[in-house]
Each structure stands twice: as C-alpha cells, then as structure tokens.
Amino acid sequence: MSNMSNTQTSPGLWALAWRRLRADKLAMASLAVVGAFMVMVLLSASGLIVSDWEDEVGVNYAPPTFTGDTAVSLFGAKPAPGAGTLQATPVNVVDPLAADIAAIKLAMGDDGTADLPMYGVVDPLAADLTALRLKMGKDPAHHKHGPKLATLPFGADKWGHDILKKTVKGAETSIIVGLVSALLAVVLGTLFGAFSGYFGGRVDDFFNWFYSIFTSIPSILMILTVGAVLQQKGVTTIVLILGLTGWTGPYRQMRAEYIKHKAREYVMAADAIGASHMRKMFSHIFPNVSHVALVQMSILVVGFIKAEVILSFLGFGVPVGVVSWGSMLNEAQNELILGYWWQLTAAAIAMAILVTAFSLFTDALRDALDPKVK
C-alpha cells in the first residue's frame, strides 16, 4: 500500500513543455510582451481604450512632444509651429494655395474682402464633412471648433489624429487578422493533412495534387490573385485571402504526422475495439500531434501580420476608415517625403517589437514541445 501511495505519475507533454518554457528567461520575456499586446487588443476591441482615435486633437502633422514644435525634418521640411501650446483650428485646412492667391489679389489692388469666402476662409467641404460625421454618430463641433494641440506625445497625422492611439488601434486590426487567418489556415491544413495522411491512396493523391498547384505559384501572386477575385476590401476579405492561401505549410506537417501515427499501437488498439475513422483521426491521433498544429499557428501569425502590412501597403488591405499598421505605412510614404517621420516610426517600432517577440516565443515553444530536446 505504501509503495502505491509513493508512486508518482510522469508529467505529460504539455507539463514538460511548460517546465522548459519557464526555464527559458528569453521565452518568458517574449511571452510577456506578446501577452501585453493581446491585452491591449482586447481593451481596444472592447472600446475601453483608444475609442476616440479618430478625434482631431492636434494640428495637422503636429510633431512629437519630445521634439518640441521644431521637430527636425529628415528632408528639410518646415517644422510645425507653436510648441507645447493650444492652437485654434487653422483658418484654412483644405486649400493650400489660399495664402498665395490672397497675396496675388493684394498685389493686384484687391484686398479680397468682397469675396473672402472663396479664398480659403470658409472650408468648401465643411457641410459634407459635418453631414458625414453626424451620420457616423460623431459630434462635429468637437472636431471642428475645439482647440487643437500643437504637439502630441508621438505626433499627429495629416488629419490631426493622435499617432499613439492610431498605432494601438492599428495593432488591433493587424493582430486580429494575423490570429484569425492563422487559425483558418491551420484548421484547413490539419483537415487536409489528416485525410491525406490517414487514408492514403487516391485521397492522398488528390490532396497532393491540390497542394502542388498552390505551391507552384509564388505566394505573393497567389495572395494578389485571390484578392482580385474577392475584390471587396475589408478585414474579412484579408482573413480569407491569407487563410485560403496559407494552409500548405500546416498540411505538409500534419500529413507527415498522420502517416507516422496511423501505424502506432494505440491506433491499432482503437481499430480493434471498433472505433470509426473520424474517432481515430481526431480523438486518438490529433491530441498526440496537436503541438505541431500549435507551433504552425504561431509561425503563421507572424507571417500573416507581415502579409497584412504588405497588402494594406499595396492597396489590397483594409478599406478607408479602418486603420492598421499597413495602412499607416501606406500613409507614411507620402509624409516621409515632407519630413514627417513619426507615423512611420511608430508603426514600424510597434510591428518590430511584436514580430520579434512572437518569433522568439515561437522558437522557444517549438523547442519545448520537441521531445528530442532535453
């Protein structure tokens, strides 16, 4: 009796993996960074933070606070005026030639007072913008007449949106796209790989033929082709594009695992007691290969976040009115020519931190789940 009470059960695969992960300080630090991003995404999606990211709280291209109002331009662009103070909304935020036209009028002996509204004092799009904001449930007075800051912690874009809030909101879109697309790709790859590896024969030939078609076309061309077929822009479209083109990696891995495991003793025992094919595939084999699917998903999340950025940068990504890191980089390419570098820097740094942390965690997870690694 005492011998039986002292008997200890051996730890399972996941317990051993968690033990290895906890011993890896870099892996735990990466996990903390990834977890912080996930919490931020949940808070943003629930509206608890950055729900007001579209508010025009700063002047156009307000520089970061740490540079002051004389932000150094990379290409010689003039800095934004008015350090650290509140400024009223600029007289003209639409017509960039208003001052030049007014000067020409004065040189011609016309002070422009007779037809002043024509020369930039009145925004010609004000009525349309007001109607649009009312339709979106926003207060036009809050956007148009409120004082605007000359500097913001990480600067502002051309509309006066806070870059810090915009980066957090963009993280929500990019990370959700990466996670959901990776989940779709892994589900498809696991299903295809399970049927192909378990049944073999003509079923295996069919899926291998289907796999060969997808892998024979360069991935970026396949993504753009699916995007052109789907046409309509949106987060759902991006998820479908990436998920429907990214299943090939998980398929190859899962097919090999199912070929290896279907001849194991526990599967033969399940067959001897009359278990169905579906039960053997998903109740017996899949729990023993689920770590492969998890690692594949973590790898694809990183790749799909970068793919979403590329698609949005090329104009195949999120629609107007939805912000992501890719759309921020798309806007920043024009701003950079003018010397406004803060939007590019904020989006690039946020993406670099997440991708690096996720990649390091993925490598550590793969090593922790590998039974050959002691």
C-alpha positions in Angstrom: 0.0 0.0 0.0 2.8 2.4 0.9 4.5 1.6 -2.4 1.4 2.5 -4.3 0.9 5.8 -2.4 4.5 6.8 -3.2 4.1 6.2 -6.9 4.3 9.4 -9.0 2.7 9.8 -12.4 5.1 11.0 -15.0 4.4 14.5 -16.4 2.7 14.8 -19.7 3.9 16.6 -22.9 2.3 19.9 -22.0 3.6 19.8 -18.4 7.2 19.1 -19.7 6.8 21.9 -22.3 5.7 24.4 -19.7 8.6 23.4 -17.5 11.1 24.0 -20.3 9.5 27.4 -21.2 9.6 28.6 -17.6 13.4 27.8 -17.5 13.9 30.0 -20.6 14.0 33.6 -19.5 14.0 35.0 -23.0 10.9 32.9 -23.8 9.1 34.2 -20.8 10.0 37.8 -21.6 8.8 37.3 -25.1 5.6 35.7 -23.8 5.1 38.7 -21.5 5.4 41.1 -24.5 3.0 39.1 -26.6 0.6 38.9 -23.7 0.7 42.7 -23.3 -0.1 43.2 -26.9 -3.0 40.7 -26.7 -4.4 42.6 -23.6 -4.1 45.8 -25.5 -6.0 44.4 -28.5 -8.8 43.1 -26.2 -9.1 46.5 -24.5 -9.1 48.3 -27.9 -11.7 45.9 -29.4 -14.0 46.4 -26.4 -13.8 50.2 -26.7 -12.2 50.7 -23.3 -9.2 52.4 -24.8 -8.5 54.5 -28.0 -12.2 54.5 -29.0 -11.6 58.2 -29.8 -8.6 57.7 -32.1 -10.4 59.5 -34.9 -10.7 62.7 -32.9 -8.8 65.5 -34.5 -6.9 66.5 -31.3 -3.9 68.1 -32.9 -2.9 70.4 -35.7 -2.0 68.9 -39.0 1.2 67.0 -38.7 1.7 68.0 -35.1 5.3 66.8 -34.1 6.0 64.6 -31.1 6.2 66.3 -27.8 9.8 65.1 -27.1 11.0 67.0 -30.2 9.1 70.2 -29.4 7.4 72.3 -32.1 10.7 72.5 -34.0 10.8 68.8 -35.0 13.9 68.1 -37.1 12.9 67.2 -40.6 14.8 64.4 -42.4 14.4 66.1 -45.8 14.3 69.8 -44.9 10.6 70.2 -44.4 9.4 73.1 -42.3 8.6 72.3 -38.7 5.1 72.7 -37.2 4.7 76.0 -35.3 3.6 76.6 -31.8 5.5 74.5 -29.3 3.5 73.0 -26.4 0.6 75.4 -26.7 -3.0 75.2 -27.7 -3.8 76.5 -31.1 -7.2 77.2 -32.6 -8.1 75.3 -35.7 -6.2 76.7 -38.7 -8.2 79.2 -40.8 -7.8 77.0 -43.8 -7.2 73.3 -43.6 -8.2 72.5 -47.2 -6.9 75.0 -49.7 -3.1 75.0 -49.6 -3.0 77.9 -52.2 -5.2 80.3 -50.2 -2.3 82.4 -48.9 -0.7 82.7 -52.4 -3.9 83.6 -54.0 -4.6 86.3 -51.3 -1.1 87.7 -51.9 -1.7 87.9 -55.7 -5.0 89.6 -55.0 -3.4 92.2 -52.9 -0.7 92.8 -55.5 -3.5 93.4 -58.0 -5.0 96.0 -55.7 -7.8 93.8 -54.4 -7.9 93.1 -50.7 -10.3 90.1 -51.2 -12.8 91.2 -48.7 -15.6 91.3 -51.2 -15.4 87.6 -51.9 -13.4 86.4 -48.9 -15.1 83.0 -48.5 -13.8 82.0 -52.0 -10.2 82.2 -50.9 -9.9 79.7 -48.1 -11.5 81.3 -45.1 -14.5 79.0 -45.4 -13.9 75.3 -45.9 -15.8 74.3 -49.1 -16.2 70.7 -47.7 -17.4 71.7 -44.3 -21.1 70.9 -44.9 -20.3 67.5 -46.4 -17.8 66.6 -43.6 -20.4 67.7 -41.0 -23.1 65.5 -42.5 -20.7 62.6 -42.7 -19.7 62.9 -39.0 -23.3 63.2 -38.0 -24.1 60.0 -39.9 -21.2 58.3 -38.1 -22.6 59.4 -34.7 -19.8 61.9 -34.0 -20.1 65.4 -32.7 -19.0 67.8 -35.5 -18.4 70.6 -33.0 -15.9 68.5 -31.1 -13.9 68.1 -34.3 -14.2 71.5 -35.9 -14.2 74.2 -33.3 -12.2 72.7 -30.4 -8.7 73.9 -29.7 -6.0 71.6 -31.1 -2.7 70.8 -29.6 0.5 71.9 -31.4 2.4 68.8 -30.2 1.3 65.3 -29.2 3.3 62.5 -27.4 4.0 60.7 -30.6 2.8 63.4 -33.1 -0.2 63.6 -35.3 -1.1 62.6 -38.9 -2.4 65.0 -41.6 -5.8 64.9 -40.1 -4.6 65.7 -36.6 -5.2 62.1 -35.2 -3.1 61.1 -32.3 -0.4 58.7 -33.7 -0.1 56.8 -30.4 -3.8 56.0 -30.3 -3.8 55.3 -34.0 -0.9 52.8 -33.6 -2.8 50.9 -30.8 -6.0 50.8 -33.0 -3.9 49.6 -35.9 -2.4 46.8 -33.7 -6.0 45.6 -33.1 -6.6 45.2 -36.8 -3.3 43.7 -37.7 -3.2 41.2 -34.8 -6.8 40.1 -35.2 -6.1 39.5 -38.9 -2.9 37.5 -38.1 -4.6 35.3 -35.4 -7.8 34.6 -37.3 -6.1 34.0 -40.6 -3.6 31.6 -38.9 -6.4 29.8 -37.2 -8.2 29.3 -40.6 -5.1 28.2 -42.3 -4.2 25.7 -39.6 -7.7 24.3 -39.5 -7.7 23.7 -43.3 -4.2 22.3 -43.2 -5.0 20.0 -40.4 -8.1 18.7 -42.0 -6.5 18.2 -45.4 -3.4 16.6 -43.8 -5.4 14.3 -41.6 -7.4 12.9 -44.5 -4.4 12.7 -46.8 -2.1 11.0 -44.3 -4.6 8.7 -42.7 -6.4 7.3 -45.8 -3.6 7.5 -48.3 -4.2 6.1 -51.8 -6.4 8.2 -54.1 -7.3 10.6 -51.3 -3.6 11.3 -50.7 -3.0 11.7 -54.4 -5.9 14.3 -54.7 -4.7 16.4 -51.8 -1.0 16.2 -53.0 -2.2 17.4 -56.5 -4.1 20.3 -54.8 -1.1 21.1 -52.7 1.2 21.1 -55.7 -1.0 23.6 -57.5 -0.8 26.1 -54.6 2.9 25.7 -54.0 3.8 26.0 -57.7 2.5 29.6 -57.8 4.6 32.3 -55.9 2.8 33.1 -52.6 2.5 36.8 -53.3 1.0 36.2 -56.7 -1.5 33.7 -55.2 -2.4 36.2 -52.5 -3.0 39.0 -55.1 -5.0 36.6 -57.3 -7.3 35.7 -54.5 -7.6 39.3 -53.5 -8.5 40.3 -57.1 -11.2 37.5 -57.2 -12.7 38.6 -53.9 -12.5 42.3 -54.9 -14.3 43.7 -51.9 -12.0 45.2 -49.3 -12.3 44.5 -45.6 -10.9 42.7 -42.7 -12.9 39.5 -43.5 -11.5 39.6 -47.1 -8.0 39.8 -45.9 -8.6 36.9 -43.5 -10.0 34.8 -46.3 -7.1 35.7 -48.6 -4.4 34.7 -46.1 -6.2 31.7 -44.7 -7.1 30.2 -48.1 -3.5 30.6 -49.3 -1.6 29.8 -46.2 -2.7 26.2 -45.4 0.1 24.5 -47.3 2.7 24.6 -44.5 0.4 23.0 -41.9 -0.9 20.5 -44.4 2.6 19.2 -45.2 3.5 18.9 -41.4 0.2 17.3 -40.4 0.2 14.8 -43.3 3.6 13.5 -42.3 2.4 13.2 -38.6 -0.7 11.3 -39.6 1.2 8.9 -41.8 3.6 8.2 -38.9 0.9 7.8 -36.2 -1.7 5.8 -38.0 0.6 2.7 -37.7 1.1 3.2 -34.0 -0.1 0.6 -31.4 -2.7 2.9 -29.8 -4.4 3.5 -33.2 -4.4 -0.2 -33.9 -6.0 -0.9 -30.5 -8.7 1.7 -31.2 -9.3 0.0 -34.5 -9.6 -3.4 -32.7 -12.4 -2.1 -30.5 -14.3 -0.8 -33.5 -13.6 3.0 -33.4 -14.6 4.8 -36.5 -12.2 6.6 -38.8 -13.2 10.0 -37.6 -12.8 9.0 -34.0 -9.3 7.6 -34.7 -8.3 10.7 -36.6 -9.5 13.4 -34.2 -10.0 11.7 -30.8 -6.9 9.5 -30.8 -4.3 10.8 -33.3 -4.9 14.6 -33.2 -4.3 15.0 -29.4 -0.8 13.5 -30.0 0.0 15.8 -32.9 -1.7 19.0 -31.7 1.6 20.5 -30.6 2.6 20.5 -34.3 -0.5 22.5 -35.2 0.1 24.9 -32.4 3.6 25.6 -33.5 2.5 26.0 -37.1 -0.2 28.5 -36.0 2.3 30.6 -34.0 4.6 30.7 -37.0 1.8 31.7 -39.4 0.6 34.5 -37.1 4.0 36.3 -37.5 3.9 35.8 -41.3 0.3 36.9 -41.7 0.8 40.1 -39.7 3.6 41.0 -42.1 1.4 39.9 -45.0 -1.4 42.2 -43.9 1.0 45.1 -43.7 2.2 44.3 -47.3 -1.4 44.0 -48.6 -2.5 47.2 -47.0 0.6 49.0 -48.2 -0.1 47.9 -51.8 -3.8 48.9 -51.5 -5.3 45.4 -51.2 -5.8 45.6 -47.5 -8.2 47.4 -45.1 -10.8 49.8 -46.6 -10.9 53.6 -45.9 -12.0 54.2 -42.3 -10.2 51.2 -40.9 -6.7 51.6 -39.6 -3.9 49.0 -39.5 -0.2 49.1 -39.4 -0.2 48.6 -43.1 -2.5 51.5 -43.8 -0.3 53.7 -41.5 2.8 52.8 -43.5 0.9 53.5 -46.7 0.1 57.0 -45.5 3.6 57.5 -44.1 5.3 57.1 -47.5 3.9 60.5 -48.6 4.5 62.1 -45.2 8.1 60.9 -45.2 8.8 63.0 -48.4 7.7 66.0 -46.5 9.8 65.1 -43.5 7.1 63.9 -41.2 8.6 60.7 -39.9 6.7 60.0 -36.7 3.8 57.9 -38.2 6.3 55.6 -40.0 8.4 55.3 -36.9 5.5 54.5 -34.5 4.0 51.8 -36.8 7.4 50.2 -37.6 8.6 50.1 -34.0 5.3 48.5 -32.8 5.3 45.9 -35.5 9.0 45.2 -34.9 8.5 44.6 -31.2 5.5 42.3 -31.7 7.0 40.3 -34.6 10.4 39.9 -32.8 8.7 38.8 -29.5 6.4 36.4 -31.3 9.2 34.9 -33.3 11.4 34.3 -30.2 8.4 32.7 -28.4 7.7 30.5 -31.4 11.2 29.2 -31.5 11.2 28.5 -27.7 7.8 26.8 -28.0 9.0 24.6 -30.8 12.0 23.5 -28.7 9.9 23.0 -25.6 7.4 20.8 -27.5 10.1 18.7 -29.2 10.5 15.5 -27.1 14.0 15.1 -28.5 15.2 18.3 -26.8 16.2 17.6 -23.2 
